[in-house]
Amino acid sequence: MESTKFDPYQLLTELSSSQASGVLRTKSDSAVWQIYLTEGELQYVDCSIQTPAQLSYFLCHRGLDQAFNALKEMPPAAKVSSPSLTTSDDQGLIGRSMLWLQERHLLDAMQTQQLIEDFTQDALETFLWLRQGQATWDNAVAKPEWVSTISGEIPLLELVDTIRFLRQRMKAWQNCCSDIWSPYQRPYLLDVRDINKPVAGGKFSPEVLTKLAQLMSRGFSLRQLSVLLKQDELHIAQLFGPYVDQNVIYLRNPQPPFDHLPRVPKISKAQVAKAAQDANQVFKIVCIDDSPTILSEIERCLGSTRYKVTTVSDPIQASTIIFRVQPDLILLDITMPKINGYRLCNLLRNSNVFDETPIIMVTGNTRMIDKARAKLAGATDYFTKPFTQKGLTEMVEKYLTQLHPV
């Protein structure tokens, strides 16, 4: 099967909104990602490029020095035998190592959970950098045994919030320097005397630069330097940016196996132009509800120059108005006379014009919404009345941002 272009954000958002349970497997180059979901929420994410050495990185990053030092003394027998874990790959070894540390009270339950979150977020971040690959979905596949043994069955992270955070983080990576595209790149100096060159925007003192020159001579990556300097790797990349831009510091490619991970996607000229356009774009929203009071409140909450709100109190007229307005987003009440929200949503989804338009169901009681029926009708999400201005705006922005990403 050949790799095809795809949007990882859209793929995960659809799985989350459909409350899917199973595993999404994606292969690109020599790397494989497995994203485990339960009812649309993250259980765990692993990447075949993750190695046991990364456990040491995360232990250092969290300041768990005692566990880090003990891990170096972990006997080989413990790495190959565990009553509850029998896999022999790197992921199984990572799990056995954490269990071994936990059994010796070098990690408590919260610290172990945080480490699993670290591995999950790290793998998910590189997955979101993908722009092509082979993706398959398997229903009701359980997460790895070692993860269940350590963390139980409670969902690990809220998927949509995690995606939103990692999207903002990717933008920061893109903006720090065009030549920096991986935390595994290895900075170096062609000539140590270059550290005395003036650099516009440079924030390193001469003393720090001298120390960095010694560290860079050892071939450390940006990620490894972040541990030694006790800073986030993205922040280190941002600090290195001006020096790389002005040819004072250079970058070597990541060492294997990290050279098989995707690069931070570059911002194209078209994206820059589109971002400028979207910043000034007025989004069209249609609200359908038989209550004039609710329509008035929605109009008040979304009353800004960023939105043009069209309200519809007669659901029979709704489809005609929607096709005329061509909205970017639809807010749709579930319980209306003559035609209910499920039926209207299904009619809109059967049209090619609105097959991808976000349709958010509005209900006065979460117990009144039939999630399976809403999914079959094509609803994107649902929202509960009464609502606050902040809550409504965040819901609307979440889906408008996905339609118009930077």
Residue pairs with C-beta under 8 A, 6 or more apart in sequence:
1 134
2 134
3 27
3 28
3 132
3 133
3 134
4 132
4 133
4 134
5 131
5 132
6 130
6 131
6 132
6 133
6 135
8 26
8 127
8 128
8 130
9 128
9 163
9 167
9 402
9 405
10 402
11 24
11 135
12 24
12 35
12 159
12 163
13 160
13 163
13 402
15 24
15 37
15 40
15 137
15 159
16 37
16 40
16 41
16 159
16 160
17 40
17 380
17 381
18 40
18 375
19 39
19 40
19 371
19 375
20 37
20 39
20 40
20 137
20 139
21 37
21 38
21 39
21 40
21 139
21 140
22 36
22 37
22 137
22 138
22 139
22 140
22 141
23 34
23 35
23 36
23 37
23 137
23 138
23 141
23 143
24 33
24 34
24 35
24 37
24 135
24 136
24 137
25 32
25 33
25 34
25 35
25 135
25 136
25 137
25 138
26 32
26 33
26 35
26 127
26 130
26 133
26 134
26 135
26 136
27 33
27 133
27 134
28 130
28 132
28 133
28 134
28 262
29 260
29 262
30 48
30 257
30 260
31 47
31 48
31 49
31 126
31 260
31 261
31 262
32 47
32 48
33 45
33 46
33 47
33 48
33 123
33 126
33 127
34 45
34 46
34 47
35 42
35 45
35 124
35 127
36 42
36 43
36 44
36 45
36 141
36 142
36 143
36 144
36 147
37 43
37 159
38 153
38 155
39 155
40 159
41 155
41 156
41 157
41 158
41 159
42 120
42 124
42 155
42 156
42 157
42 158
42 159
42 162
43 143
43 147
43 155
43 156
44 116
44 119
44 120
44 143
44 144
44 147
44 151
44 156
45 119
45 120
45 121
45 123
45 124
45 127
46 91
46 119
46 120
46 123
46 144
47 122
47 123
47 126
47 127
47 261
48 90
49 126
49 257
49 258
49 260
49 261
50 90
50 91
50 94
50 119
50 122
50 123
51 90
51 257
52 90
52 93
52 94
52 97
54 94
54 119
54 122
55 71
55 94
55 97
55 98
55 115
56 68
56 71
57 223
57 224
57 227
58 115
58 118
58 119
59 65
59 67
59 68
59 71
59 115
60 68
60 227
61 118
61 226
61 227
62 111
62 114
62 115
62 118
64 106
64 107
64 111
66 106
67 101
67 106
67 107
67 111
70 101
70 104
70 106
71 97
71 101
74 97
74 100
78 96
78 100
79 93
79 96
79 97
80 88
82 96
82 99
82 100
84 99
84 145
84 146
84 149
85 92
85 95
85 96
85 99
85 145
85 146
85 149
86 92
87 95
87 144
87 145
87 146
91 144
91 146
92 144
92 146
94 119
94 146
95 144
95 145
95 146
95 147
95 149
95 150
96 146
98 107
98 112
98 115
98 116
98 146
98 150
99 146
99 149
99 150
101 107
101 112
102 108
102 109
102 112
102 150
107 115
112 150
112 151
113 150
113 151
113 156
116 147
116 150
116 151
116 156
117 156
117 157
120 156
120 157
121 157
121 162
121 166
124 162
124 163
124 166
125 166
125 169
125 170
126 261
126 262
128 163
128 166
128 167
128 170
129 170
129 261
129 262
129 263
129 264
129 265
130 262
131 262
131 265
142 148
160 398
164 398
164 401
167 405
169 234
170 264
170 265
171 406
172 234
172 238
173 180
173 181
173 234
173 237
173 264
174 264
174 265
174 266
174 267
175 267
176 234
176 237
176 238
176 241
177 237
177 238
177 240
177 241
177 242
177 244
177 245
178 245
178 266
179 244
179 245
179 251
180 222
180 237
180 240
180 241
180 244
180 251
180 264
181 263
181 264
181 266
182 222
182 254
182 258
182 261
182 263
182 264
183 221
183 222
183 223
183 226
183 233
183 234
183 237
184 221
184 222
184 223
184 254
184 255
184 258
184 259
184 261
185 221
185 222
185 251
185 252
185 253
185 254
186 216
186 219
186 220
186 221
186 222
186 251
186 252
186 253
186 254
186 255
187 216
187 222
187 225
187 240
187 244
187 249
187 250
187 251
187 252
188 216
188 217
188 219
188 249
188 250
188 251
188 252
189 195
189 213
189 216
189 217
189 248
189 249
189 250
190 250
192 213
194 248
194 249
195 206
195 209
195 210
195 212
195 213
195 248
196 206
197 246
197 248
199 242
199 243
199 246
199 248
200 242
200 246
201 241
201 242
202 242
202 243
202 248
203 239
203 242
204 212
204 239
204 243
212 225
215 225
215 228
216 225
216 249
219 252
220 228
221 254
221 255
221 258
222 233
222 236
222 237
222 240
223 233
225 233
225 236
226 232
226 233
226 235
226 236
229 236
231 239
240 249
243 249
244 250
244 251
253 259
254 261
271 406
274 404
274 406
275 406
278 404
278 406
281 404
282 305
282 306
282 307
282 308
283 306
283 307
283 308
283 328
283 329
283 400
284 307
284 308
284 310
284 325
284 326
284 327
284 328
284 329
285 302
285 307
285 308
285 309
285 310
285 327
285 328
285 329
285 330
285 331
285 396
286 309
286 310
286 311
286 312
286 318
286 321
286 322
286 325
286 327
286 329
286 330
286 331
287 295
287 298
287 299
287 309
287 310
287 311
287 312
287 330
287 331
288 312
288 315
288 318
288 330
288 331
288 332
288 333
288 336
288 341
288 344
289 295
289 298
289 311
289 312
289 313
289 331
289 333
289 336
289 362
290 313
290 314
290 315
290 333
290 336
290 337
291 313
291 333
292 313
294 333
294 362
294 385
295 311
295 312
295 313
296 311
297 387
298 309
298 311
298 331
298 392
299 309
299 311
300 389
301 387
301 388
301 389
301 392
301 393
302 309
302 392
302 393
302 396
303 309
307 396
310 321
310 325
310 327
312 318
312 321
312 322
315 333
315 336
315 337
315 338
315 339
315 344
316 338
316 339
318 339
318 344
319 344
319 347
319 348
322 330
322 348
322 354
323 351
323 353
326 353
327 357
328 357
328 358
328 400
328 403
329 357
329 358
329 359
329 360
329 396
329 399
329 400
329 403
330 348
330 354
330 357
330 358
330 359
330 360
331 360
331 362
331 383
331 396
332 341
332 344
332 345
332 359
332 360
332 361
332 362
332 379
333 341
333 361
333 362
333 363
334 340
334 341
334 342
334 361
334 362
334 363
334 368
334 369
335 341
335 363
335 364
335 368
341 361
341 362
341 377
342 370
342 373
342 374
342 377
342 379
343 377
345 359
345 361
345 374
345 377
345 378
345 379
346 376
346 377
346 378
348 354
348 357
348 359
348 378
349 355
349 359
349 377
349 378
355 378
356 403
358 380
358 381
358 399
358 400
358 402
358 403
359 378
359 379
359 380
360 379
360 380
360 381
360 382
360 383
360 395
360 396
360 399
361 369
361 374
361 379
361 381
361 382
361 383
362 382
362 383
362 384
362 385
363 369
363 382
363 383
363 384
363 385
364 384
364 385
365 384
366 382
366 384
369 382
371 382
374 382
380 399
381 395
381 399
383 391
383 392
383 395
